[in-house]
Amino acid sequence: MRRMSVLCAAVGLAAAAFIANSPAQAGYHLIRWQDGGFCQIWDESIATTPWPSDYHRVSATVPTFLDALALKDSALKAGHCSW
């Protein structure tokens, strides 16, 4: 019984180490809806695409949400997005 506990603990530690070493691949980009010009930050880790599909991508992928927020702010100030 003790061997089983040690084995489970070792497997748990190995799994935690593997997950901690895996880099996060989330990215963000800015999309602009065609009907009203509204810009939205889209999280690329979401497996689906925005619906309805009347949008287009207006920025490159950035690594953090704060970078995407800065992109949106500059697009708003330049008049490329409405709100």
N, C-alpha and C positions, 0 to 999 in steps of 0.2 A: 504494500500500500504506500509505503514511504517513497519507493522508487517512482510510482505513478505521480505523486505530488511533485517530486523533483523534476520529472520529465515535463509535466504540464507547466511548471514555472519556467523551465528553460525554453520551451516553445513560445510561451507568452512573451518573454524577454526578447527572443529572436524576432518575433513578429513586430514588437514595438520598435526595435532598432531598425528594422527594414522600413517601416512606415515613416519613422522620423528622418531617415536618410533620403527618402524620395522627395525630389523637389516639386513644389506646387507648380502646375502648368496653367493656372488661371490667368487670363488676360482680359482686357476690356477694350472696347472701341465705341465710337460714337456713331449712332444711326440718326437719320433725319427722315421723318414721316412726310410723305409727299402732299398729303391733303392740307396740312396746316403749317408745315415748316417746323414743327416741334422736334427738338433734338433730345435724344435719350441715350444714356450710357447703357451699353449691353455687355453683360458678363458672358464671356465665351465658354465658361465651364457649364453653362446651361445647355443641355443637349438639343433643345428645340430651337427653331428659328422664330423670330417675332411674327405675330399674326395680327392683322392681315399683312400680306406681303407688299404693301405699297410704301416701302421704305427703301433707302439706299444708304450704304456705308459711306461716311464722310471723313473717317480718320483711319490711321494705321493702328495696329494693336499696341497698347501700352501695358506695362506690367502691373500697375496698381490702380486702385479706384481713384486715389487722389490725383494721379496723372490724368486720368480720364476726366475728372472734374475740372482740372485746369484747362484741358482742351475744350470742354463745353463752355467754360467761362469766356475763353478767347473767341470762340465761335459766336457767342451771344453778343459780345462787344463789337465784333466785326460785322454783325448783322446777317450772318449766315444762318442763324437759327432764331426762331421766335420762341422765347421762353425756354 
